[in-house]
Structure formats: structure tokens, C-alpha cells
Amino acid sequence: MQRVAVVGAGGAMGEAFCRALLDKPSIQQVFALGRHPALLAEISEKVTPVTVNIRDDASIQAAVEHIDDNSLDAVIIASGMLHDDAVSPEKRLSACSSEAMHQLFDVNAVAPLLLSKHLAPKLKRQANAKLAILSARVGSISDNRAGGWYAYRASKAAVNMLIKCMSIELGRHDQSLTVVGLHPGTVDSHLSAPFQANVKPGKLFSPAQSAGYLLSVLDGLDSRHTGRLFAWDGEEIAP
């Protein structure tokens, strides 16, 4: 990979992806897209910061004008939301609200879809390019044994479906393209901080660890794997 766009570059995983990519000798340019990406330009002259509001279609369209069509080897969408001051994972049905459902679907499913709409044309054609979107194991319907977390689970299940749909459509025009979801594991960040008590020993990763694992997984994937979801250790996660 030589030229990559990372979305969510101001977050823990997005920044970690940028730093991990810059450690690769082959990397020539990293487009760091986020709300406040300017600080990442201080890391390396190879970083091009691009300010974007991922929840606004017009903002995304304007942001990607900085990137030439048919120029990127990969796009990594690392934005996402589990909770904030007003929203937290629901433990029971009675805690569900339309506000939480709309907010998490907007960030975790609609935003990646709109980002992909505008960034897919920037990927190199017939060149084994890759479009990777952070998803989560809890978005797997067949793997759901605990219930709860209604909005987050459903929004991640939705993005998994969108990944599948995009892989089919985009694959018709470029059979070398790989579109996949990536599960980062439990990452030590503000996203997971309230929920780390039950994490098994050795399974709480720093953002740098997780990004490194996922880039290694992504390097090993090709168009035969398109439309599927893979964990940090390379395991495929069933829908």
C-alpha cells in the first residue's frame, strides 16, 4: 500500500491506524479524515489532514474533493460510537429509545455508507484495492447469546449488511476489489472504558496493538474474502 485514507483519524483507532500505516516503508501518503485531524499532520509530512463531518453528506463530498479518483490503495473507516453522555448500551428492552437508535444508526451505519459512496471512486481500479470498515462481533446475529445493547448491536448488524451489499455492487465493476468488515477486539479507549471489567486477561488491546493486528489481517485478505467480517486474529465472524 502506498496511498490510504483513514476516516475517524481523530479517534483512538483512527489515529492508531494512521501511525501504524506510517511505519510501513511503502506508505507515501495518508489522508487523515476527521473532525479535528490537524494535529496528525505533526506526526509526518506524509499525513494530509482533511476535516469532515461524517454525519453530513455534503461535508463528506467536499472533503473527498482533496483526493484524486483512482488513486487510493485502501480506505479504512474507523469511526464509530457506543455511548456518550446521553446514550449508553441498553440492558433491557424498557431502556430503548428512538433517540439512541437513531444516533447509533447514524454514526455506525449511515455514516460508513455515505463515506463509502464518496470514497469508493477514489480507490484504484483493477488493482486489488481494499475498503475496510470497523464493525464488531456483537453485530453478528448468529453469535448473539447475551442480548442487550440493542442500538449498538443492531447498528453493527446493519453495517455488516451494507458491507455485503457494497461488495456485490462494487465487485461487479472491479472483481479485484475487497470490501470487508473488521472487528478490533476490545480496545482500551473511552469507547470501552465503562465495560472493561469483564474482559479476559490479555484481551484488552491498546489502539496500537489492535490497529497492528487489523492491518496484518487486511494485508492477508483479497477479493475472495469480500463481503465478510474478520476479527483482529484473522478469524471470520459469521453474520
Secondary structure as GFF3:
##gff-version 3
##sequence-region A 1 239
A	DSSP	beta_strand	3	7	.	.	.	ID=ss1
A	DSSP	alpha_helix	12	22	.	.	.	ID=ss2
A	DSSP	beta_strand	29	34	.	.	.	ID=ss3
A	DSSP	three_ten_helix	38	42	.	.	.	ID=ss4
A	DSSP	beta_strand	47	51	.	.	.	ID=ss5
A	DSSP	alpha_helix	57	63	.	.	.	ID=ss6
A	DSSP	three_ten_helix	64	66	.	.	.	ID=ss7
A	DSSP	beta_strand	74	77	.	.	.	ID=ss8
A	DSSP	three_ten_helix	93	95	.	.	.	ID=ss9
A	DSSP	alpha_helix	98	105	.	.	.	ID=ss10
A	DSSP	pi_helix	106	110	.	.	.	ID=ss11
A	DSSP	alpha_helix	111	119	.	.	.	ID=ss12
A	DSSP	three_ten_helix	120	122	.	.	.	ID=ss13
A	DSSP	beta_strand	130	134	.	.	.	ID=ss14
A	DSSP	three_ten_helix	137	139	.	.	.	ID=ss15
A	DSSP	alpha_helix	150	173	.	.	.	ID=ss16
A	DSSP	beta_strand	178	183	.	.	.	ID=ss17
A	DSSP	beta_strand	186	187	.	.	.	ID=ss18
A	DSSP	three_ten_helix	193	195	.	.	.	ID=ss19
A	DSSP	beta_strand	204	205	.	.	.	ID=ss20
A	DSSP	alpha_helix	207	219	.	.	.	ID=ss21
A	DSSP	three_ten_helix	223	225	.	.	.	ID=ss22
A	DSSP	beta_strand	229	231	.	.	.	ID=ss23
A	DSSP	beta_strand	236	237	.	.	.	ID=ss24
###
